[in-house]
Amino acid sequence: RLHRTALEGDKAMLKQLLESKDNSGNQVMATVGKLSDELQAERALKADAARDHAEALALLQHQHQAEVERRENDHAEAMLAAQEEVDVERGRRREAEAQLAVAQRDASDHKADADDRVEELAQRLHDPPP
């Protein structure tokens, strides 16, 4: 009987130990499950953050490229306008030079006519009338 009581006590202790082991295993599995869920959530957050970062970077690159193109276009337009002004000024200068040449030719012709007239008058003064 004593032996039987001891056996039942051992049996009860083993049963309690197994239940305790099962509970510990369940707790470990629950903790592992919880940690796994947290890890998945963390990975999802990191993936979202990486996607948001990539989108923001792409937007910034697009905006930068648009600004570079706008500045290049503005510069090209300014250069074109400046070249047009230079061309207009060159045209004005050529016109002024042509007018100056005509005026110099006219002045030279007038001077030659005046010199001829002075010569003629001087000749008349020296030559007595007939």
N, CA, C and O of each residue as an XYZ file, in Angstrom:
520
protein
N       0.805     -1.175      0.000
C       0.000      0.000      0.000
C       0.857      1.251      0.000
O       0.557      2.203     -0.720
N       1.894      1.265      0.777
C       2.804      2.396      0.839
C       3.451      2.625     -0.523
O       3.621      3.745     -1.005
N       3.794      1.493     -1.098
C       4.406      1.557     -2.423
C       3.432      2.141     -3.422
O       3.802      2.949     -4.274
N       2.167      1.717     -3.306
C       1.138      2.192     -4.216
C       0.929      3.686     -4.016
O       0.765      4.405     -5.002
N       0.927      4.173     -2.811
C       0.753      5.583     -2.503
C       1.918      6.380     -3.087
O       1.738      7.462     -3.645
N       3.097      5.823     -2.945
C       4.273      6.490     -3.481
C       4.185      6.550     -4.993
O       4.531      7.560     -5.605
N       3.721      5.468     -5.589
C       3.573      5.431     -7.039
C       2.533      6.430     -7.496
O       2.743      7.135     -8.482
N       1.431      6.499     -6.806
C       0.386      7.461     -7.178
C       0.905      8.883     -7.015
O       0.604      9.759     -7.826
N       1.691      9.107     -5.958
C       2.292     10.433     -5.743
C       3.238     10.777     -6.881
O       3.245     11.902     -7.380
N       4.052      9.775     -7.294
C       4.981      9.995     -8.407
C       4.216     10.252     -9.699
O       4.575     11.092    -10.525
N       3.135      9.474     -9.825
C       2.303      9.609    -11.021
C       1.679     11.006    -11.067
O       1.660     11.655    -12.113
N       1.173     11.455     -9.921
C       0.559     12.787     -9.845
C       1.615     13.858    -10.129
O       1.346     14.842    -10.818
N       2.836     13.649     -9.580
C       3.909     14.619     -9.799
C       4.305     14.655    -11.275
O       4.557     15.722    -11.835
N       4.357     13.474    -11.898
C       4.704     13.404    -13.321
C       3.631     14.088    -14.155
O       3.922     14.821    -15.101
N       2.371     13.826    -13.775
C       1.257     14.433    -14.497
C       1.341     15.957    -14.365
O       1.144     16.677    -15.344
N       1.635     16.445    -13.155
C       1.741     17.889    -12.909
C       2.925     18.465    -13.690
O       2.850     19.562    -14.242
N       4.016     17.701    -13.723
C       5.206     18.139    -14.453
C       4.906     18.240    -15.940
O       5.308     19.199    -16.599
N       4.190     17.236    -16.471
C       3.838     17.252    -17.894
C       2.918     18.419    -18.205
O       3.091     19.111    -19.209
N       1.933     18.634    -17.331
C       1.030     19.767    -17.532
C       1.807     21.070    -17.477
O       1.570     21.986    -18.265
N       2.740     21.140    -16.531
C       3.560     22.341    -16.392
C       4.404     22.525    -17.653
O       4.560     23.636    -18.159
N       4.949     21.396    -18.151
C       5.751     21.440    -19.376
C       4.883     21.872    -20.543
O       5.308     22.688    -21.361
N       3.664     21.334    -20.633
C       2.744     21.716    -21.713
C       2.410     23.198    -21.622
O       2.394     23.910    -22.627
N       2.142     23.655    -20.390
C       1.845     25.079    -20.210
C       3.025     25.948    -20.620
O       2.858     26.972    -21.283
N       4.226     25.525    -20.214
C       5.428     26.276    -20.603
C       5.592     26.273    -22.111
O       5.906     27.295    -22.721
N       5.371     25.097    -22.709
C       5.471     25.002    -24.176
C       4.451     25.905    -24.850
O       4.749     26.583    -25.832
N       3.235     25.899    -24.299
C       2.198     26.768    -24.862
C       2.573     28.234    -24.705
O       2.368     29.047    -25.606
N       3.136     28.554    -23.524
C       3.571     29.935    -23.312
C       4.683     30.313    -24.283
O       4.691     31.412    -24.838
N       5.615     29.396    -24.480
C       6.715     29.641    -25.423
C       6.148     29.821    -26.832
O       6.554     30.734    -27.551
N       5.222     28.962    -27.224
C       4.629     29.057    -28.567
C       3.855     30.371    -28.714
O       3.912     31.025    -29.756
N       3.135     30.744    -27.657
C       2.387     32.008    -27.698
C       3.354     33.178    -27.819
O       3.108     34.114    -28.581
N       4.447     33.129    -27.075
C       5.456     34.194    -27.136
C       6.104     34.229    -28.514
O       6.301     35.302    -29.084
N       6.433     33.060    -29.050
C       7.015     32.992    -30.397
C       6.037     33.553    -31.422
O       6.429     34.303    -32.316
N       4.768     33.191    -31.291
C       3.744     33.707    -32.207
C       3.638     35.219    -32.117
O       3.563     35.917    -33.128
N       3.634     35.712    -30.878
C       3.542     37.160    -30.665
C       4.756     37.868    -31.257
O       4.611     38.889    -31.929
N       5.950     37.333    -31.014
C       7.180     37.926    -31.556
C       7.192     37.869    -33.087
O       7.647     38.797    -33.755
N       6.685     36.766    -33.617
C       6.608     36.627    -35.070
C       5.673     37.680    -35.660
O       5.982     38.285    -36.687
N       4.530     37.897    -35.011
C       3.581     38.931    -35.470
C       4.216     40.315    -35.394
O       4.079     41.128    -36.309
N       4.921     40.572    -34.278
C       5.585     41.867    -34.132
C       6.658     42.068    -35.209
O       6.808     43.158    -35.760
N       7.396     40.996    -35.493
C       8.438     41.067    -36.518
C       7.819     41.346    -37.890
O       8.338     42.161    -38.653
N       6.712     40.668    -38.201
C       6.028     40.909    -39.468
C       5.525     42.347    -39.549
O       5.636     42.995    -40.590
N       4.970     42.839    -38.444
C       4.478     44.224    -38.419
C       5.641     45.198    -38.624
O       5.521     46.176    -39.361
N       6.762     44.918    -37.967
C       7.951     45.771    -38.115
C       8.456     45.747    -39.557
O       8.817     46.785    -40.112
N       8.478     44.575    -40.152
C       8.915     44.464    -41.559
C       7.969     45.230    -42.481
O       8.410     45.892    -43.421
N       6.665     45.136    -42.209
C       5.682     45.861    -43.019
C       5.895     47.365    -42.881
O       5.831     48.095    -43.870
N       6.149     47.834    -41.648
C       6.411     49.262    -41.430
C       7.665     49.703    -42.175
O       7.684     50.762    -42.801
N       8.714     48.879    -42.104
C       9.959     49.212    -42.810
C       9.738     49.233    -44.317
O      10.272     50.099    -45.011
N       8.959     48.294    -44.824
C       8.665     48.260    -46.260
C       7.865     49.500    -46.658
O       8.131     50.104    -47.697
N       6.888     49.881    -45.837
C       6.113     51.106    -46.116
C       7.019     52.329    -46.104
O       6.928     53.192    -46.978
N       7.899     52.396    -45.097
C       8.813     53.537    -44.986
C       9.752     53.586    -46.191
O      10.016     54.660    -46.731
N      10.251     52.432    -46.608
C      11.148     52.381    -47.767
C      10.410     52.818    -49.031
O      10.960     53.548    -49.856
N       9.160     52.368    -49.180
C       8.354     52.746    -50.342
C       8.082     54.254    -50.330
O       8.200     54.925    -51.355
N       7.711     54.782    -49.138
C       7.477     56.226    -49.009
C       8.737     57.013    -49.335
O       8.677     58.040    -50.012
N       9.881     56.530    -48.851
C      11.165     57.188    -49.121
C      11.469     57.178    -50.615
O      11.886     58.193    -51.172
N      11.262     56.044    -51.258
C      11.527     55.937    -52.697
C      10.610     56.874    -53.489
O      11.046     57.517    -54.444
N       9.339     56.946    -53.087
C       8.402     57.843    -53.773
C       8.803     59.298    -53.582
O       8.759     60.086    -54.526
N       9.197     59.658    -52.354
C       9.621     61.035    -52.072
C      10.872     61.375    -52.868
O      10.985     62.471    -53.418
N      11.807     60.439    -52.930
C      13.045     60.654    -53.693
C      12.738     60.822    -55.177
O      13.295     61.702    -55.834
N      11.859     59.985    -55.702
C      11.480     60.089    -57.114
C      10.809     61.433    -57.393
O      11.065     62.057    -58.424
N       9.958     61.873    -56.480
C       9.294     63.174    -56.637
C      10.315     64.299    -56.618
O      10.252     65.207    -57.447
N      11.248     64.251    -55.687
C      12.295     65.282    -55.621
C      13.151     65.293    -56.881
O      13.490     66.358    -57.396
N      13.500     64.111    -57.376
C      14.288     64.037    -58.605
C      13.511     64.617    -59.782
O      14.075     65.325    -60.617
N      12.222     64.317    -59.846
C      11.378     64.848    -60.914
C      11.296     66.372    -60.820
O      11.423     67.069    -61.826
N      11.083     66.883    -59.608
C      11.003     68.327    -59.415
C      12.331     68.997    -59.771
O      12.354     70.058    -60.395
N      13.434     68.365    -59.369
C      14.759     68.917    -59.682
C      14.982     68.945    -61.196
O      15.456     69.943    -61.740
N      14.642     67.859    -61.863
C      14.814     67.803    -63.318
C      13.958     68.859    -64.012
O      14.404     69.501    -64.962
N      12.721     69.036    -63.529
C      11.835     70.054    -64.102
C      12.428     71.447    -63.900
O      12.373     72.281    -64.804
N      12.990     71.701    -62.731
C      13.612     73.008    -62.449
C      14.838     73.229    -63.332
O      15.047     74.327    -63.846
N      15.644     72.188    -63.507
C      16.823     72.292    -64.382
C      16.378     72.609    -65.812
O      16.954     73.479    -66.465
N      15.363     71.908    -66.293
C      14.869     72.141    -67.655
C      14.290     73.548    -67.790
O      14.501     74.213    -68.805
N      13.557     74.007    -66.763
C      12.986     75.356    -66.799
C      14.105     76.401    -66.874
O      14.028     77.348    -67.656
N      15.140     76.216    -66.053
C      16.265     77.170    -66.065
C      17.007     77.131    -67.395
O      17.414     78.171    -67.912
N      17.182     75.941    -67.946
C      17.848     75.830    -69.247
C      17.031     76.535    -70.325
O      17.588     77.226    -71.178
N      15.702     76.359    -70.288
C      14.828     77.028    -71.257
C      14.882     78.538    -71.093
O      14.955     79.273    -72.078
N      14.844     79.009    -69.829
C      14.940     80.443    -69.571
C      16.257     80.999    -70.106
O      16.292     82.068    -70.714
N      17.336     80.258    -69.870
C      18.656     80.690    -70.342
C      18.685     80.734    -71.877
O      19.196     81.684    -72.471
N      18.139     79.707    -72.497
C      18.125     79.663    -73.962
C      17.302     80.827    -74.525
O      17.701     81.459    -75.504
N      16.154     81.106    -73.901
C      15.328     82.225    -74.360
C      16.058     83.552    -74.180
O      15.992     84.421    -75.050
N      16.751     83.711    -73.058
C      17.507     84.938    -72.807
C      18.634     85.093    -73.828
O      18.886     86.191    -74.323
N      19.299     83.999    -74.136
C      20.380     84.038    -75.137
C      19.816     84.398    -76.510
O      20.424     85.174    -77.248
N      18.670     83.843    -76.850
C      18.033     84.134    -78.126
C      17.636     85.609    -78.202
O      17.853     86.261    -79.223
N      17.061     86.126    -77.131
C      16.665     87.535    -77.094
C      17.891     88.439    -77.204
O      17.862     89.447    -77.911
N      18.958     88.081    -76.512
C      20.198     88.865    -76.586
C      20.765     88.839    -78.001
O      21.230     89.862    -78.504
N      20.729     87.675    -78.644
C      21.243     87.573    -80.018
C      20.399     88.415    -80.966
O      20.931     89.051    -81.876
N      19.078     88.421    -80.757
C      18.205     89.256    -81.586
C      18.543     90.726    -81.404
O      18.573     91.479    -82.377
N      18.801     91.151    -80.155
C      19.189     92.542    -79.899
C      20.502     92.874    -80.603
O      20.644     93.946    -81.189
N      21.454     91.958    -80.542
C      22.741     92.168    -81.218
C      22.514     92.303    -82.723
O      23.092     93.181    -83.364
N      21.676     91.440    -83.283
C      21.399     91.501    -84.720
C      20.742     92.831    -85.102
O      21.087     93.427    -86.122
N      19.786     93.297    -84.269
C      19.121     94.582    -84.530
C      20.143     95.715    -84.477
O      20.149     96.591    -85.342
N      21.004     95.696    -83.464
C      22.025     96.750    -83.336
C      23.008     96.708    -84.507
O      23.441     97.755    -84.990
N      23.359     95.520    -84.961
C      24.260     95.415    -86.122
C      23.588     96.012    -87.355
O      24.225     96.708    -88.147
N      22.284     95.730    -87.507
C      21.544     96.292    -88.636
C      21.520     97.817    -88.564
O      21.715     98.493    -89.574
N      21.284     98.354    -87.375
C      21.281     99.808    -87.199
C      22.656    100.393    -87.519
O      22.767    101.442    -88.155
N      23.685     99.705    -87.073
C      25.047    100.199    -87.317
C      25.343    100.199    -88.817
O      25.891    101.167    -89.345
N      24.978     99.107    -89.502
C      25.209     99.057    -90.961
C      24.456    100.194    -91.663
O      24.987    100.834    -92.570
N      23.210    100.435    -91.230
C      22.408    101.517    -91.813
C      23.067    102.863    -91.557
O      23.161    103.698    -92.457
N      23.525    103.072    -90.319
C      24.184    104.337    -89.980
C      25.473    104.506    -90.784
O      25.774    105.602    -91.257
N      26.230    103.422    -90.936
C      27.473    103.488    -91.719
C      27.172    103.806    -93.184
O      27.900    104.564    -93.824
N      26.090    103.217    -93.708
C      25.711    103.503    -95.098
C      25.296    104.961    -95.241
O      25.670    105.609    -96.218
N      24.528    105.492    -94.287
C      24.122    106.897    -94.332
C      25.338    107.813    -94.210
O      25.418    108.839    -94.887
N      26.280    107.441    -93.348
C      27.495    108.222    -93.195
C      28.285    108.238    -94.503
O      28.798    109.281    -94.907
N      28.381    107.102    -95.154
C      29.119    107.034    -96.426
C      28.457    107.926    -97.468
O      29.145    108.636    -98.202
N      27.120    107.897    -97.542
C      26.398    108.764    -98.488
C      26.648    110.224    -98.139
O      26.902    111.044    -99.021
N      26.574    110.553    -96.830
C      26.792    111.940    -96.408
C      28.215    112.385    -96.718
O      28.430    113.520    -97.144
N      29.197    111.493    -96.506
C      30.595    111.843    -96.812
C      30.786    112.045    -98.312
O      31.508    112.946    -98.737
N      30.134    111.198    -99.110
C      30.239    111.329   -100.571
C      29.599    112.649   -101.025
O      30.150    113.373   -101.853
N      28.410    112.941   -100.452
C      27.733    114.203   -100.784
C      28.588    115.386   -100.367
O      28.714    116.354   -101.116
N      29.179    115.316    -99.175
C      30.037    116.410    -98.698
C      31.244    116.569    -99.602
O      31.650    117.686    -99.923
N      31.809    115.454   -100.005
C      32.972    115.506   -100.900
C      32.576    116.121   -102.241
O      33.313    116.931   -102.803
N      31.399    115.727   -102.753
C      30.911    116.300   -104.019
C      30.666    117.803   -103.875
O      31.024    118.588   -104.754
N      30.048    118.195   -102.749
C      29.791    119.621   -102.520
C      31.095    120.398   -102.404
O      31.228    121.508   -102.919
N      32.071    119.775   -101.701
C      33.368    120.438   -101.564
C      34.021    120.593   -102.934
O      34.574    121.647   -103.248
N      33.957    119.550   -103.737
C      34.560    119.619   -105.079
C      33.848    120.689   -105.901
O      34.500    121.463   -106.601
N      32.499    120.743   -105.824
C      31.746    121.770   -106.539
C      32.136    123.160   -106.041
O      32.313    124.088   -106.831
N      32.269    123.291   -104.700
C      32.636    124.585   -104.119
C      34.041    124.970   -104.552
O      34.295    126.124   -104.897
N      34.959    124.000   -104.534
C      36.329    124.283   -104.974
C      36.336    124.729   -106.437
O      37.039    125.668   -106.810
N      35.540    124.039   -107.258
C      35.452    124.418   -108.676
C      34.896    125.841   -108.805
O      35.393    126.626   -109.613
N      33.910    126.164   -108.046
C      33.268    127.488   -108.097
C      34.253    128.570   -107.639
O      34.355    129.641   -108.236
N      34.988    128.242   -106.531
C      35.993    129.197   -106.048
C      37.066    129.399   -107.115
O      37.495    130.527   -107.358
N      37.478    128.362   -107.720
C      38.502    128.432   -108.780
C      37.997    129.280   -109.935
O      38.722    130.113   -110.480
N      36.762    129.057   -110.292
C      36.154    129.794   -111.393
C      36.068    131.286   -111.048
O      36.367    132.148   -111.874
N      35.647    131.571   -109.795
C      35.545    132.962   -109.368
C      36.930    133.610   -109.289
O      37.104    134.769   -109.663
N      37.899    132.858   -108.804
C      39.267    133.387   -108.731
C      39.790    133.669   -110.133
O      40.495    134.656   -110.347
N      39.459    132.833   -111.061
C      39.889    133.008   -112.451
C      39.273    134.279   -113.015
O      39.934    135.044   -113.717
N      38.036    134.490   -112.710
C      37.337    135.668   -113.207
C      37.940    136.957   -112.617
O      38.035    137.982   -113.293
N      38.340    136.876   -111.348
C      38.920    138.037   -110.733
C      40.259    138.410   -111.367
O      40.573    139.587   -111.549
N      41.020    137.407   -111.689
C      42.335    137.647   -112.289
C      42.237    137.998   -113.756
O      43.031    138.794   -114.257
N      41.303    137.433   -114.433
C      41.156    137.710   -115.859
C      40.210    138.905   -115.997
O      39.074    138.869   -115.524
N      40.681    139.934   -116.633
C      39.804    141.087   -116.836
C      38.698    140.712   -117.837
O      38.894    139.887   -118.729
N      37.584    141.320   -117.664
C      36.496    141.039   -118.606
C      36.842    141.579   -119.993
O      37.537    142.591   -120.088
N      36.398    140.961   -121.034
C      36.760    141.397   -122.381
C      36.051    142.652   -122.852
O      36.280    143.108   -123.972
